[in-house]
Amino acid sequence: MSTSIFTTARTGNLCIMRKIVFVALVFAIQASCWANDGWAQVVEKSKNWILAKPGLFEPLTEPPCSYCVNQNLKQIVRDDDVVLAWIRGQHNGGAMPLRHFISAPRVVNDTYGLFFYDADGGYVASFKKDYGYRFYGWAGGVMVVVGRDGTLWSALTGRAMEGPQAGAKLDRVPSMLTTWKHWLMLHPESTAYDLFDGKKYPVADLPVNISPDALSSIGDVDQRLDRFSMVIGLEGKQEQTALSLENLGDRNCRMTSIDGKSVAVFWYGPTKTAVAFVAEVNGQPLTFYADGISPETAPFKDRETGTRWTLAGRAVDGKLRGSELEWAPSIACRWYAWSHEYPHTKLDTHDPESGNAK
């Protein structure tokens, strides 16, 4: 009897010890998540781990408008300042210098669009106008924003992750990242936000390193590319495709396809710009290439007509002069961000000879 009691007691103590060890492990994991920041929260929602830091950045809403040429006269924006350019719409599109308007708030709610700047993911996402959005945190290293009704959205894809609108998706606005000098050369009459004296809005240099918070939330990454490589991701209704932007030189054009449609990806190295267009005009298929002897205002040509095209997809010289290419829904970003949001994405590594500048 006494041996039986001793054995039971020993078994009970072992169970207690196992529970203590389990609880200790749980606290250790939580401590690692909250290390260096007592206010950070790691929340699991629909299999998306969200590192939540609401209030870290305050959004900007409806800054007054002006024109690029007028704002350039103030000499506040540098030639090499990175700008988000929306390339269709009224006033021949527009441009927003990141340092002056979105680097500090990370979210701009405006009539020209809803803009999210994910400095870690290396992109600015542009969607149709809406209001009431603000920074919320990160999921898989990707910026998360919260809408006025509490819905959580991926800043990269515009997909509603959690909340009243779960499953919904924001509509993209045609856009690209370029430099102030290049955009001003192409469209000085386009829209800009009023800089005033350069002190009305907080000016913030673009971060050069990935933040510890974003880095800690990345997790496992698709190993087909280095996780920090830049890609352009193409969004189709049935499929998604990514193209690497590494080692493309000063001018390059990649011909690919999405959902059965031929797409041309223009790359311009001096401004580190990648932008995608449907490769046809009025039903006529076109094959594009980067032309080494064309001016920087129009560095691309199509083989069918010899027309020269700008980085913004406008024909300025040749048979199709005055035509505009249809923008293909896409965004340039880091590989870890794209592959997290689209884990089944295709990766197009084909670089045809016809795409290189000659």
Secondary structure as UniProt FT lines:
FT   HELIX           2..34
FT   TURN            35..36
FT   TURN            38..39
FT   STRAND          41..45
FT   TURN            46..47
FT   STRAND          48..52
FT   TURN            54..55
FT   STRAND          60..61
FT   STRAND          65..67
FT   HELIX           68..72
FT   TURN            73..75
FT   TURN            79..80
FT   STRAND          82..86
FT   HELIX           90..92
FT   STRAND          94..97
FT   HELIX           98..101
FT   TURN            102..105
FT   STRAND          107..110
FT   TURN            111..112
FT   STRAND          113..118
FT   TURN            119..122
FT   STRAND          123..127
FT   STRAND          134..139
FT   TURN            140..141
FT   STRAND          142..146
FT   TURN            148..149
FT   STRAND          152..154
FT   TURN            155..157
FT   STRAND          159..162
FT   TURN            164..167
FT   STRAND          175..179
FT   HELIX           180..186
FT   TURN            188..189
FT   STRAND          191..193
FT   TURN            196..199
FT   HELIX           212..216
FT   TURN            223..224
FT   TURN            227..228
FT   STRAND          230..235
FT   STRAND          240..244
FT   TURN            246..247
FT   STRAND          251..258
FT   TURN            259..260
FT   STRAND          261..268
FT   HELIX           269..271
FT   STRAND          273..278
FT   STRAND          280..281
FT   TURN            282..283
FT   STRAND          284..285
FT   STRAND          288..290
FT   TURN            292..293
FT   TURN            296..297
FT   STRAND          300..302
FT   TURN            303..305
FT   STRAND          308..309
FT   TURN            311..312
FT   STRAND          314..317
FT   TURN            319..322
FT   STRAND          330..334
FT   HELIX           335..341
FT   TURN            343..344
FT   STRAND          346..348
FT   HELIX           353..355
//
